[in-house]
Amino acid sequence: MREDINITEVARKAGVSIATVSRVFNNNGPVKESTRKKIEQVIKETGYRPNILARELAEKKTHLIGVITHSILGEGLPNSIKGITHVIEEKGYNLLIGNTDGQIEKEQKHFEIFQSKRVEGVLFMTRHFTQEHRDVIEALPFPVVVLLQPTEDEKISYVAFDEYRFAQEATRYLLDKGHEDFVFIGGPETSANSLRREQGFKNALTSAGYSLDKERIIHEDYSIEAGYEATKRLVKEGVPFTAMIIANDGMAIGAINALQDSGYSIPRDVSIIGLDDTALAKASRPSLTAIHYSYQDLGKEGANLLLDKIESGNVDFSYKVLPYELKKRGSTEERY
Amino acid sequence: MREDINITEVARKAGVSIATVSRVFNNNGPVKESTRKKIEQVIKETGYRPNILARELAEKKTHLIGVITHSILGEGLPNSIKGITHVIEEKGYNLLIGNTDGQIEKEQKHFEIFQSKRVEGVLFMTRHFTQEHRDVIEALPFPVVVLLQPTEDEKISYVAFDEYRFAQEATRYLLDKGHEDFVFIGGPETSANSLRREQGFKNALTSAGYSLDKERIIHEDYSIEAGYEATKRLVKEGVPFTAMIIANDGMAIGAINALQDSGYSIPRDVSIIGLDDTALAKASRPSLTAIHYSYQDLGKEGANLLLDKIESGNVDFSYKVLPYELKKRGSTEERY
């Protein structure tokens, strides 16, 4: 490794003052052409780079954007981060990433670290958005845009999906096909996203005049295996059902496998809709009917909103709810 | 948003010198207890935070680690990044992430940006490692550890999987079961990882005395759909085969679907091994026999090696090749 050369040494080797070297670098103030050439020669020979950190410090610009996220696994969140990087790199910003594993202490720690790194703004992803988050964010000296969670607060801007409405629509689709006995498999009870999906599901049923037994709502951890085991249990316990709404595709694939392993035919005996539409949905046999929405767009819209706040100083509240679409496939349609 | 308060203002409000405020913050040098209390009071009232960036600048420590990667999608790379964050956050470092989409210009740009951000080291992931990379890395003023690619250079440390050997072992497993007609579906020809897998496959066959027709080696883009279409083509063209080695699980799932859609039974008619073992492998029907290895360990080992270089100044070349295991499942075993 090469030792870092500093400006003092460049000045000494060129036989000029530090101020002169600085003028050459920052292109401000007059410098004799022969002096400029001598300095440029020394810079070339020594591999000196101006201390950009110090310059940014003076300018109060770091061009750093922070992303705080509860996970970087799965298909959704990495796609949002990809959307974010595409937008911010194009504008000369760089990404700092903090992974919280969903722990509130780690979320707070990352906000502090990012503040000390002088990020110019943060995109914040979390499993549920609370009053504590509001208090932390409102005290920060930089703008924050929340992704995935409506902030229910006209101060903190957000970009999210309409999970309540799309779960409601998926349920209504199967109600309209004549189904009466439903099961909902959701994510963990700590996931606000999963709870919104559950509420949309419940609303569709109660609006249609059905009541819900408690065992028809199941909370699992989003994994293929959990979907498999939960469905096996339902079959074993003899719970009657012909329709399943499942909070993500992984658990839906698990449910399809469990039903097929138990001798059921899909969609003849049971119809299934996943609320996700990842690559798994099309690859499943039968293919999975699913609600489609774009995590990459979530990242892009969030990044655009944040950059607008950073660059134009816009502090107004704004939010965006992204579109979705029901993709009909073999798990609900006989002909597919 | 709150205006940033600076040290001058804190000193003025407390009626002391800047040097005194600085001594309180850095805990060096004597300060009268009553003065300390007065300063702490002002700090509390104004919400002043010491300029950590400036302090780090003086110390030449930024506690930033850069990750340059060709992708953040899929199951493997996000898991490595998760492994990296776990190791470095525990030691008080933060992650800067640069996404290159596999473009060489973007790789170079990220090395430059990270240098200007004064990262203390970089973990570098790329699809193929070239002389150009060596030249760039050797000129950098901080340590770099390459992940996924053996650097073939006793200067640049790396952590990787033994792809040649595990592809060879997967192929030998099916040779030992009596298979003679093989197909290999690899990733893009620009992926050094896929080429090493291909070479391991070829070596197993030629060592066993078989020759290879060119149409038996296919290059696709790692997607489920590409695996599906390639296998459909093989079936349509009447290429005879009873064994497939497939560079990732996604394409292997596509191949299973294509064969089943064409009326083949697996493993009765065709045996398949995926070189990946993601969550898909167990969820597939039949489940997929696959080579298992850990991307999270790749990230952890790489981060540990890099931190050792950063903290102990160790510049020696070192490398680590991680273990793997063949997981036997339904795509090769009748009983599963």
HADDOCK unambig.tbl for C-alpha pairs under 7 A between the chains (distance, minus, plus):
assign (segid A and resid 1 and name CA) (segid B and resid 140 and name CA) 6.88 0.50 0.50
assign (segid A and resid 1 and name CA) (segid B and resid 141 and name CA) 5.22 0.50 0.50
assign (segid A and resid 1 and name CA) (segid B and resid 142 and name CA) 6.60 0.50 0.50
assign (segid A and resid 2 and name CA) (segid B and resid 141 and name CA) 5.36 0.50 0.50
assign (segid A and resid 3 and name CA) (segid B and resid 141 and name CA) 6.98 0.50 0.50
assign (segid A and resid 52 and name CA) (segid B and resid 116 and name CA) 5.66 0.50 0.50
assign (segid A and resid 53 and name CA) (segid B and resid 116 and name CA) 6.74 0.50 0.50
assign (segid A and resid 53 and name CA) (segid B and resid 117 and name CA) 6.22 0.50 0.50
assign (segid A and resid 72 and name CA) (segid B and resid 78 and name CA) 5.93 0.50 0.50
assign (segid A and resid 72 and name CA) (segid B and resid 82 and name CA) 6.94 0.50 0.50
assign (segid A and resid 73 and name CA) (segid B and resid 78 and name CA) 5.63 0.50 0.50
assign (segid A and resid 73 and name CA) (segid B and resid 79 and name CA) 6.58 0.50 0.50
assign (segid A and resid 74 and name CA) (segid B and resid 75 and name CA) 6.78 0.50 0.50
assign (segid A and resid 75 and name CA) (segid B and resid 74 and name CA) 6.78 0.50 0.50
assign (segid A and resid 78 and name CA) (segid B and resid 72 and name CA) 5.93 0.50 0.50
assign (segid A and resid 78 and name CA) (segid B and resid 73 and name CA) 5.61 0.50 0.50
assign (segid A and resid 79 and name CA) (segid B and resid 73 and name CA) 6.58 0.50 0.50
assign (segid A and resid 82 and name CA) (segid B and resid 72 and name CA) 6.94 0.50 0.50
assign (segid A and resid 95 and name CA) (segid B and resid 96 and name CA) 5.70 0.50 0.50
assign (segid A and resid 95 and name CA) (segid B and resid 97 and name CA) 5.69 0.50 0.50
assign (segid A and resid 96 and name CA) (segid B and resid 95 and name CA) 5.70 0.50 0.50
assign (segid A and resid 96 and name CA) (segid B and resid 96 and name CA) 4.49 0.50 0.50
assign (segid A and resid 96 and name CA) (segid B and resid 97 and name CA) 6.31 0.50 0.50
assign (segid A and resid 97 and name CA) (segid B and resid 95 and name CA) 5.70 0.50 0.50
assign (segid A and resid 97 and name CA) (segid B and resid 96 and name CA) 6.32 0.50 0.50
assign (segid A and resid 97 and name CA) (segid B and resid 97 and name CA) 6.91 0.50 0.50
assign (segid A and resid 116 and name CA) (segid B and resid 52 and name CA) 5.64 0.50 0.50
assign (segid A and resid 116 and name CA) (segid B and resid 53 and name CA) 6.67 0.50 0.50
assign (segid A and resid 117 and name CA) (segid B and resid 53 and name CA) 6.20 0.50 0.50
assign (segid A and resid 140 and name CA) (segid B and resid 1 and name CA) 6.79 0.50 0.50
assign (segid A and resid 141 and name CA) (segid B and resid 1 and name CA) 5.13 0.50 0.50
assign (segid A and resid 141 and name CA) (segid B and resid 2 and name CA) 5.39 0.50 0.50
assign (segid A and resid 142 and name CA) (segid B and resid 1 and name CA) 6.68 0.50 0.50
assign (segid A and resid 224 and name CA) (segid B and resid 283 and name CA) 6.96 0.50 0.50
assign (segid A and resid 254 and name CA) (segid B and resid 283 and name CA) 6.98 0.50 0.50
assign (segid A and resid 283 and name CA) (segid B and resid 224 and name CA) 6.98 0.50 0.50
assign (segid A and resid 283 and name CA) (segid B and resid 254 and name CA) 6.97 0.50 0.50
